[in-house]
Structure formats: structure tokens, C-alpha cells
Amino acid sequence: MAGTYIVGDKTKAAILKGSRKLFYKNGYKDTTYNDISTYLNINRALIPYHFNNKLALAVAVYNEIISTSRNEADELLDINELSDDLASAFNLIIFYRLFANKHLVEFVSDLISENSDILYDIDQEKAILSGLNEAYSKMDDTTIDLISNSMAAIRFRLISCLKENLLSPDDMARHYIDFALRYAGVSAEDIKELTDSAFQLADLITCEVKQNFQVAVSYR
């Protein structure tokens, strides 16, 4: 029985890794279960067994990209030594800079077009807002839910703007931080000071998405 679980875990990891490559190469819409099963030489039925459907598989790929970039960037800069607001602003800049990769922009845009709510992690959004400013942690549940939903929508609208070449990744980060902190009542001067400090930190490292959606994080 234990061996069955080990094989299952290995198969799931292989599906995730293989689909990552195919999503990067062919895009989300043009990658099929047959493509993945042929590429990995596995039974096609194993894919929905582990990931329910193609959208769930793609979301798992997205989450892995985002978590890898954040974890490696945080470790490189020993982010636990930073204040909560500076750490949150830094993480937002790192997040948006990943979208300098056009394959990731197209990939995420396709996921949103299929299900506009699929990447909205409201708990994560609440954590980001609370990290940026303690005022959010003092709001009642209804208010913070509404604001978190609004900020999640803004996050992915900004990504759409990037696809349309209306903004740069750094512009997106600045807009998100500015929106969030202005709502919390932070002055323009304090917002600029925090944002500038976060960018100075972010500029110490390179965090980017490369071929096959691999994340590379290193000092500049």
C-alpha cells in the first residue's frame, strides 16, 4: 500500500512538471490531456485522477511558479528581518516582475478568461493587505472581504493591462500598493517612501520566469 502512494506522488509530480513545459511551449488553450499523456508516456486517465481537470492542473502550475518565486526571494533577502509593510511591498514587486515573461502573461490571461475567479485567493489578498497596513487587520469581516475582492480584481486587471502593453510590471506593483495604502488612509508621502524602499530591496535581486516556467532567483 505504501508503495502505491509513492508511485502516485511521483506520477502527480511528473504530470505537474511535464504540463508546465507544455503549457509554456504551446499555451494553456492548445495543450490537451492527450499531449500531456503522450509527452509523459502515461495513461491519460491519470491526469484528471490527480488534478480533476485541465484548469485545476494549470492553477497548480501557476501556484507553484508564484510560491517558488516568493520563497526563494524571501530566503535570499532574509525577509523575516523586514517590517511587515516593507516585506509585503517587496513581495508584491517580485510578484508583478514575474510578468515580464510574456508566456506567463498569456497563460494567466487564458486562465482568467476561462474562469475569472479561479486565481482569486481572498485569504491571500487579506494577508497582503494586512501586511501592507495594520488598519486592514482592524476592519470588520464584511469590509475586509469587500476590499480583498476588489484588490484581487485590480490585481488581475493590471495583468490584463500588461498584456495590452499599457503598463510595465513595476507600474503594476506601484499601482497596487498605491491603491491599497490610499484606502487605508496612508499619506502620499509615506506611500512613496515605502514603495521606494521596497523597490531598492527588489533591485538587489533578479527574480524571473524562464523557459518552461522555471523560476530563477539570484543576486544581481
Secondary structure, DSSP 8 states (H G I E B T S, - for coil): -HHHHHHHHHHHHHHHHHHHHHHHHH-STT--HHHHHHHHT--TTHHHHHHSSHHHHHHHHHHHHHHHHHHHHHHHHTGGGS-HHHHHHHHHHHHHHGGGSHHHHHHHHHHHHH-TTTT--HHHHHHHHHHH-GGGGGS-HHHHHHHHHHHHHHHHHHHHHHHTTS--HHHHHHHHHHHHHHHTT--HHHHHHHHHHHHHHHTTEEEEE-GGG-EEEEE-
